[in-house]
Amino acid sequence: MTTPATRVSAFTDDALGTDDATAVAERIARGEVSSVEVVEAAIARIEAVNPALGAVAATDYDRARTRATRLRTMTPRDSTSPRTAGRRHTDDAAGDAAFIGVPSATKDNVHVAGIPMTMGSLAVPTTPGTHDGAFTRQFLDTGLIPVASTTMPEFGWTPTTERVGGDVTRNPWDTRRSPGGSSGGAAALVASGALPIAHGNDGGGSIRIPAAACGLVGLKPTRGRLRLDEGNASMPVKVVVDGVLTRSVRDTARFFATAERVWRNRRLPEIGLVERGVPTGQRLRIGVMVDSPVAPASDADTRRAVERTAGLLEALGHNVSEYAAPIPEFFKADFEDYWAFLAYAVARRGRRMFGPDFAPERLDPMTLGLAQRFRRRAHRTPLFMTRLGASGRVQQRVFGDIDLVLTPVLTHVAPEIGYLSADLPFDVQFERLVAYAGFTPLANATGAPAISLPLGRTEDGRPVGVMMSARRGEERRLLEIAFDLEEASPFASLARPDLTQLDG
């Protein structure tokens, strides 16, 4: 017997309403609501929906309330500086913070003082953190107030948020289905309306995939755009970047503009505050690729979403054409070998990484299977490390004379819970997840930016994401085209069911 689909919505008539993070921040600044009220609303919403979604790793309610109360007692001038809100911050530019008092969450794989960082693994001890990591400090300096940390699969290896023993995070659009991964908990909370914005990070698609599955905006920025926590910064090939999941393009744009004012990588062109679409008269050359050269053919819903978006881009005046990415044949194997190398490092050196209480016997089958795969292929390490390290040069061949590339995010729509289960035999799970996430890893290897936008729908109204990719440093162009597409085809949400049925 098939379990009926269940949608889970936290949207209600409280201090958060149906607003995005920008609107919440503006209402706080005008004095229409207080940071205390919106934080309490977020806590109440999380408590209401988390039993159905399983999206919270740890709560931080008391400190969130304390921070919100401090903001309420400040003068307007004081309240524009997160430094005065009792946090340890690093840059006086934080006075430009855009999201003062807005509730949010961090993912369970960054250092946050007072909160355990378990990386989604039963093997990692649940010891409260001793400090805020480099990215966490930058995140806090945007003014956001974390109320919780969010769930992820073990070490972020998989494009779903399912852990051993049936410990799963569910998609609020259909609780029978996966919310994607590895930032699945963040996506579930934002899509359900429990939070307006949440942190995610992306080492192979882990922002873009849950954004696609849950109907959100998910920008994977250029490598080096934001600060990295210690663990990610120590990777030999830095495929992981941090960002946010949001329900609107403007929230994503404002987050990166504010984070850039806190700390900017001078080796990259400035994004600045993007507030509108592509400049009038600018006609972009956009290549469209519906099927991945390293994965099975895309399913019908996915294909329809890409074709519909291509039509929107043509209607906006851009030059849209079919495109075949010149991806080297060895890329897929190299990325998979690097992934296995990272799992081997965890299995072999877990106590050094996470302390003496690390329990390797509690690692998931995926981690153990990847580690075993690396042992068989360790002789390839110098080769794949060298080629992945040089992937930035591949990007120039990938784009050629194209400005942007339009593809699916995933080869098929979000699968039912269990299809990518952590309890599956390694070979079965590995084959399925590699086929599912056939588009996203290239941007991680090259360091280029890419954004997932919720521009497609299944026949029953579930989200289907599409991806726009650009050259390194061109987040501004991605945000501009995203603004235009959002205006041309407003994004559906669980607060706006009238937008769930799309033409085409």
N, C-alpha and C positions, 0 to 999 in steps of 0.2 A: 504493500500500500504506500503510495506516494505522500510524503508529508507536505501539507499545503504551505505555500510561500507566506512568510510573515515579514512585514515591513516594521521597522522600529524607528519611531520618531520622538525626539526629545523636545521639539519645538512647541512652545506654549506661550501664553500671554504673561511673561515675567519681564525682568529687567533686560534680558538679552533679546527677547522677541524673536524675529526672524532676521535680525541684522547680521551683516558680515562684520569682521573685526574693525574695519575702517569706520563704519557707522557707530559701532559701540564706542570706539575711542572718541569720536566726535561728540557723542552724547555725554560722555564723561567730562570732556573738556568744557562743554557748555553748561555743566552742572545739572543736566536733566536727570541723570542717574549717577550714583557713586560707584567707585571701584568696589566697595564692600558689597553693594547690591548685585553687581554683575558677577562677582566671584561666588557669592552665595547661590545665585541662580545656576551657575555652572556646576557647582557641587551638587545641588539638588537634581539637576538633569543627569549628571553622571550616575548618581545613586539610583535614579529611576530606570536607566537603560542598560547599565553595565551587567546586571544579572542575565540579560538576554544576549548581550554582545560579547562579553568577556574581553574587554579592550583595555583594562587597567592593570598595570603591573604593580604599582604602589601608589598610595595616595599621599598628598602633602598638604592636606586641607588646613591644618593649624597655621603653618607658616604662610600659606596663601592669604588667610584671613588677616594675619598680622601685617603683612606687606600692604594689603588693601587698606587696612585701618590707618597705617602710617600715611598713606597717600591722602586719605580723607582729611587728616588733621593738618596738612601743609597749606601754605599759601599757594596761590596759583603759580607764582614764579618757581617756588620750591618744587612743586609737583611735576614740573617739566624735566626734572633731572632724576633719573633712576639712582644716581649716586646717593641722593638724600633719602632714598627709601630703604636704607639699611643693608644694601648689597655691597659686595666688594667689586668695584668696577675699575676699568683701566684707562678710560679715555674721556676727557671732558666734553668731547663732541656728543656724548650720550645725551646731552641736553636737548637734542633734536629728536628724541625718541618719539615714534609715531603712535605707539600702542600702549601708552601709559594706563595701567590699571586693567587691561584686557586679559581675561583668563585664557590660559593655554596649557600645554603639556609638553614634556620632553620625552623622547624615546628611551627605552631601557638599555641604551648602549653608549650614553655619554655621561661624563662625570658631573654629578650634581651633589653638592654638600648636603649630607643628611639623608640622602635617598640611596638605597641599594642600586647597584648596576649589575644585573645578572646576565645581560646579553640574551635573555630568553632561555637560559640554560639551567637545568637542575644541577648541573655540575659546578656552577659558580656559586660561592657562598653569598648569602644575603646580608652582607655587611654594609651598614650605612656609609655613604661616601664621605671622604674627609675634605674634599675641596671641589670647587667648580672648575671644570675644564675650560680650555681656551674658547671653544665654540660656545659652551654654556654661558660664559661671561658676555660674549657678543650677543647672544640670544636675549639674555636678560636686559642688556642695555637698550634693546628696542622698546622696553617698557612692559613687556609681557609678564604676567604673573603665572607661573606654573602651579597647577593644582594637583598634578599627578604625573606619573610616568606611564608610558603606554607599552602594550605588548608587542612582541616580535617573535619570529621563529628562532630556534637556537642559532646564535651568532649571525643571524640575518642571511643564512645560506639560501633560503627558498622564497619563491614568489607567492607564498601563502603564509598565513599566520596560524599554523597548526603545530602543536607540540605533542610529545608522546602521551599515550594514555587518554586520548580524547580531549586534552586541554586545548581548546580552539577559540579563536576569535571569529566572530560572524559578521557578515555583510548586512548593514541595516536596510538595504534595498530588498534583501531576500535572505533571511537568516539560514536558509539551507545552503547558502553559497559562501565561498571564500571572499574576504575583503581584499585579497591580494597580500603582498608582503614585499619587503619585510616590515614596512611601516604600517602594518595592518591595523594595529590598535589605534594609532593616530587617525587614520582614514575613517575608521568606524565611528570615532567620537565626533569628528568634524562633519561627516556626512549625516549622521543622526541628528545633529544640531546641539549635541551636548557641549561642544566648544566651537567657537568661530574659526580658530586657527590652531595648528599644532605642528610641532617639530617632527621632521622625518629626515632620514638620510638615505643615500643611494649609492650602492656599490656595484649594481648590475641591473638596476631598474627599480629599486626599493622605495622611491618616491613616486615615480611615474606609474608603476604597476598598480598600487593601491588607489592612486588617483583615478586611473582608468576603471577599476572595478567598482569604485564607490561614487563615481560622478563628480570628481573634484578637479581642481587645478593643481598640477604638480610640476614645478620647475626644478630640473636638475641643473645646477649652475656650472659654469666653467670651473675646471680644477683650479684651486687656489683662490676662488672668489671670496670664500668665507674662511675663517680660522678653523683649524682641525684640532680635535681632541688628541691627546697623546697617543692613544692606540692607533688611530687612523693615520696620524702623522708619521708613525714609525714603519708603515708598510713600504716594502721595496718598490712597488708600483702603486701609486696613490690613486686607486680607483674610486674611493669613497669620498663623497661630498655631502654637505648638510644643506638643509633647506626647510621648507614648510609645505603643508597641505592646507588648502583654502577652498572656499566656495566661490571666490570671485577673483578675476584677474587683478583688480586694483589692490586687493589684500596682498597678493604675491608681490606686486610691483612695489608697494609701500614697504613691505618687509625688507626687500633687498636694498632699496634706497636708504632706509634707516640703518640697516646693518653696515652698509658701505660708509655711512657717516661716522659710525663707531670705529670702524677699522677698514681701511681700503688697501688692497693689493695694488701697488703702483705699477706693477708689470702688466696689468690688465687695463683695458679702456674702461672708463667710468660708465656705469649704467645710468646713474642719475634717477630722478623721479619720473617715471613714465606714467602719463595720465591720459593718453589718447593713442589712436591708432597710427598706422603708417602715414607719413607725411603726404599731403595731397600731391598727386601727380607722380608719385614714385611707384613704378611698376616692377614688382619683384618676379624673378624667374624661379619657379617652384617645381621641383621634381617630385613625382608621385610614384611610390613603390608599394604595391599592395601585398606582395608575398616576400618573405624573407629568403635570401639565398642559403641560409643555414638552418631552416626549419620547414615543417610541413606547410602546405598552402593554408592561407587564412580562411576562417569559416565565413559563412554568408553574412552574418550580422556585422562582423568586423569589416568585411569587404564593402558592405553597403555604407558603413560609417565613413570610411575613407573616401569613397566615391562621392558621397554627399558633401563632405568637406571640400573636396576638389572643386565641386560645383560652386560652393560659396566663394571660394578664392577666385574663381574665374569671374563671378558676378561682381566681385570687388575690384576687378580690373587687372588682375595679375596674369602673367603668362604661365600657364600650367601645362606640364607635359609628362608623359611616362618617363620613367627613370630606372636604370639598373645600377645599383651601387657596386663599384669595383672593389669589393671587399676581398682581401687575400684569402685563399683557400685554407690557410693554416690558422686564421684568426680564431675560429670556434674552438679548436683543440687547444690553442695557447691559453685562451681565457679559462677554459675548463681546467687546465693543468694548474693555472695560478690559483684558482678557487680551491683546488685540492691541496695545493701547497699551504694555503692559509689554514685549512682544517687540520692538516698534519702538524702545523706549528702549535695549534691549540691543544691537540691530543698529546703531543710530545712535551710541551713546555707550559702546560696549563698552570701548574703550581707556581712557576716563576711569574706568569702573567697575572694570576688572580689570587695568589697567596696559598699557604700550606693547606687550607681546607678545601681546595679544589678537588672534586671527586670525579676522576676520569671514568669510573665505572658507570656513571650516570649520564654520559654523553648519548645523544640521539643516534639512531642508526645512520642518519645522513652524515653527521660529522665523522663517525667511524668509517663509513664507506668511502667518503672522500679521502680520508687519511690513508686508507688502504690503497686507493687508486693512485695516490701520489707515490707511495712506496714502489709501485710497479713501474712508474714512469719518471722516477726521480732523475734519471740520466738526462732527461730533456730540460732540466731546470735552467742551465745557462742559455739555451736557445730561446725558450719561451720568455724568460725574463728580458732578454735583449730585444726581442721582437715587440713585446708589449710596451717596453720602455720607449720604443721608437714609434709607437702608434700615432703620435701627433702628426707625423709626416704622411701617414695613410689618409688623414683627414683631407689634405689638399687634393688627393686623387678622388676621394669620395664626392667632394662637392664640384670640382672642376669649375664650370661657368654657371653653376646653379647657386642661387642665394639661400634657399631653404629647401628642406626635404620633408615631404609629408608621407608618413607611414602609419600603420597600426602601432599601438603600444604592445599588443599581445596578439598571438595567432588565433585565439578564440576567446569567447566571453568567459567571465568568471565561472570556474567549475564548481560543482557541488562539494561541500565539505567531505573529505575522505578521498577525493580523487588524487590529491597530492599529500595524503596523510603522512605524518612523521613515523607512523607505525608500519608503513609499507616496506617491503624488502628494498634495499638500496637501489638495485638495478632498475626496478620498476619506477620508483619515485624519480630517480635521476633522469631516466628517459622521458618521462612525462613533463617534468619541469623545464628541461632543456628545450623541448618542443614548444612549450607554452610561451616562454620568454625568449622568442627568437629575434626580437628587434632591439631591445634596450641595451645590451652590454657594450655595443660599439662605442657609444658616447662616453662610457666609463673608461674604456681603454684609451681613447683619443683625448679625453679631457674636455670635449666640446659640450655645449649646453643643449638641452632638449626639454620640451615642455609637453605634458599630457593635458589634453583639453576634452571635456565631456560633451562631444558633439554628435554622438550616435546613441541609439536606443535599440533594444531588442523589441520584438513585437509586444511583449508584456510590460515594456516600460523600464527595463533595467538599463543602467548606463553602459555605454561602450566608448572607451577613450580613443582618441587619435593623437599622434605625436608629430610635432614640428621640431626639426633639428636645424641647428645653425653652426657656423664656424666658431672656434674658440673666441671668447670675449664678446659675442654678439647677443647677449641676453636682451639688450634693449630692442633689437629687431624682433626677437621672439615675443616679447611682451607687447610690442606695437601690433603685430599681426594677431595676437591673442585678443587684444581689446577689440579689434575689428570683427573677429569671428564671434566674440561674445555678444556684440551689438547686433550682428546679423542673425544670430541664432541663440537667444538667451538660454543660459544653462538651467536645466531642471534641478530641483532639489526636493527633498522630502517635505519641505515647507511649501512647495509650489507644484502640486501634482498636475495642475493644468498644463505644465510645460513638458510632461513626460511623453507625450505622443508627438512625434515629429513627422513631417512629410518627407518622402523620398526614401 
